[in-house]
C-alpha cells in the first residue's frame, strides 16, 4: 500500500491494522544525541490510549512502546528508529457477523473498490488504531523541536456538537489546563474552558446513552516556532500541516488562523499590521503564524473538524458486498466522541511537520 510514509527530512513510516498483533513506526532523519526513553513515549501514548475514561472506547490496550532500534544508552544514534506497540485486547469476533457488509461512514467499500480485498476486522488499516504509531513518532518530534528551538505544541477540544469553549488567548493555554481540572482531577474531554468541559461531558454521555455519537473541533497551537520555516509554493507549511491533519482518520475540515471567517472580512480588517521589533511581530494573528506558507514567529493556530464516530450500536440500512440491501449494527468498543483522544494525535502530526521543516531549513541554511 503506497502512502505509508510522511515527511522529507524527518520521515515517519507506519504499519499496522486495527486488530493486528501490533503497530510499528520507523523514523528516519532524527539527529543523533537526542535523549529518548520508553517512559517519555509511554506518557504521550497514555494520552491517546483507549480506556482512559468512561467517555472513550473501553478497549483495554496498555500501549507499551518497545524501542527496537536507533536508540543506545538512552539517546538517538542518528540511524533509523523503530518502535513497536503491541495490541493485547483485539476482539475480531465482534466483527464476524458484518464481514460482508459495508458500514456507513467507513472505508469498507472504498477499500474494496481500490484493492479488491480488505481486512474486515474493525477498520483494518483505516482504523484510528494506526494513530498509536503516529503518537510514538510525535513524542520524539515534540522533544526534537522543543530542544532545538523551544517550540511548545498544545492541542485541546474547542467544540463538541453545538457546545463551544471560550478560549480568548489560544497561545496561553497550558497542558495542565487541558489535562486537569483546578482540583487536580483528570479533565477527560481535554477542554481548557472547564465549565464548557463539564457540559461537553454531559453531552457525550447523553449521545452514548442514545447509542449515537457526536463530532466537534480541536484547536492546536504551536508557540516558540521561529520565522522562516516552510517552503514558498507546493510545500507551504500550512499545506503540509493541512495534509498532516487531514491524514488523521475522521478529519473533515482544517483551518489556520481566522480560517473560513476570513471570507466575510475586508482586507483592512483581516490584515495583521507589523509592529517594531526586535523581534518583528504583528499586532494580531489572524494569519495564524504563517504568511506565504512560511512561519512569521507568531503562534501557529490550527483547527480540525472531526466527524462523529461512524460505528454505531444501532441498526442502520446498508448493503453487502453483492450490493444487496441489508441492515447493520456495529458492535465492539467505540468512542461516542473522538475528540478527547484525537488531541494527542493532532499534536503529534503538527510536531512531525515542524521537525521535518526545521531539519529542511537547517540543511538549506
Buried (B, 14 or more C-beta within 10 A) or exposed (E): EEEBEBBBBBBBBBBBBBBBEBBBBBBBBBBEEBEBBBEBBBEBBBBBBBBBBEBBBEBEBBBBBBBEBBBEEEBBBEEBBBBBBBBEEBEBEBBEEBEEBBBBBBBBBEBBEEEEEBBBBBBBBBBBBBBBBBBBBBBBBBBBBBEBBEBBBBBBBBBBBEBBBEBEEBBEBEBEBBBBBEEEEEBBBBBBBBEBBBBBBEBBBEBBEEEBBBBBBBBBBBBBBBBBBBBEEEBBBBBBBBBBBEEBBBBEBBBBBBBEEBEEEEEEEBBBEEEEEEEEBBEBBBBBBBBBBBBBBBBBBBBBBBBBBBBBBEEEEBBBEEEEEEEBBBBBBBBBBBBBBBBBBBBBBBBBBBBBBBBBBEEEE
